[in-house]
């Protein structure tokens, strides 16, 4: 699985993520970042800071910027906020799709083998 880094852009600069997280894809990384923004915003507010100028900058292992997610974008429209239930559901559905694709591939392979045997006996 690819490694994604979640750097935090602050009003004073970029706070780099030194460790990163392995995720199946950029979509999952995006959902993870969006899910953590409300909690981080609460922490910033408790510290007397506005979360609005903050953003996640997601990069790959090569340091290439894949996407930037402004906190303001996620906090201004409550309808767009990703809730943990939705994130969990998305992960579950993603796994179910992957399992279905795997089963379809296995069935296709078995069908090819049966067809090859049938052609060999004709």
N, C-alpha and C positions, 0 to 999 in steps of 0.2 A: 504494500500500500504506500502511496506517496506521503511525503512529509510536508506539512503546511506550517508556516510560521504566522502567528497572530501578533504583529507589532501594534503598539498602541500609539496613535498620533495624538499628542497633547498640545495645548496652546504654546508650550515651550519647546517642542521638538518631537522626536520619535523615540519611544521607549521600546527597544528591541526585545523580541521574544527569542531567547537563546536556545530554548529546548525544542519548541515545535510540537506538533501532534500528528500522528499518522491517522489518516482518514481515507475512506475509499475513493473519494472524489471531491472536487471543488464545491459541488452542491452541498455535500455534507458539512464541509468546512464553513460554508456560508451560513447554514442553519445553526451550527454550533456557535458561531460568532453572534448571530442575531439573538439566540436564546440567552446569551450571557450579558447582553447590553443592559436590560432592565436592572439586574442585580448590581452591575458595575455603576450604573447611574445613581442608584440609591446610595452606594458607598461614597461616591463623589459628592453628592448632596450633603451627606452627613459630615463630610470634611469641609463643607462650605464652598464647594466648587460647582460650577455649572457643567453638566455633562454634554451640553450642546456642541462645543467645539471639538469634542473628542471623536476619534474614528479608529476602527480596526483597519490595518493594512495587511492583507493576506498575501504572503509570498510563497514561492516554492523553494526547494533546496538550493537552486541556483541564484536565489535572491530576486527573481523576476516578480514584479508586482502583478498579481492575478486579479485582485479586486480591492476596492476600498469601500468600507461600510461606515458612513457617518452616523454617529449616535443620534444626531438630530433627525435624520431620516427615519429611524426606527422609533423614536420617542414621540414625534409630533402626531403620528397617525396611529391611534391605538388599534384600529382594525387590522393594520399590517403587522403588528407585533407577533412574533413567533412564540407561542407558548410551549412549555416543556412537553405537554401532552401531544401537541402537533409534531414536535421534533421526534418524540418517541414513536408516534404513528408513522411518520415518514421513514424512519429507520426500519421499522417492522415491514412496511410495504416494500421498501427497497430490497430487503432480504427475501421476502416472498417472491418478488419478481425474479431475483437472481436464482432462487430455487426452481421456479417454473421454467426458466430458460435452461438451467442445467438438466432438468427432467426432459424437456423437449429435445435437447441435444442427444441425450442418451437414447431416447426413443428413435430419433432419426438414425443414429448409428446402428441400432438393432435392426431397423428396417432395411438399411443398406446391406447389412450382413445377410439377412434373410433373402433379399433380392439377389445378392451375389451367389448364394448357395443355389437358389432356384435356377439361375441362369447356367450355373455349372452342371446341373443335372438334366438340362433340356437336351 
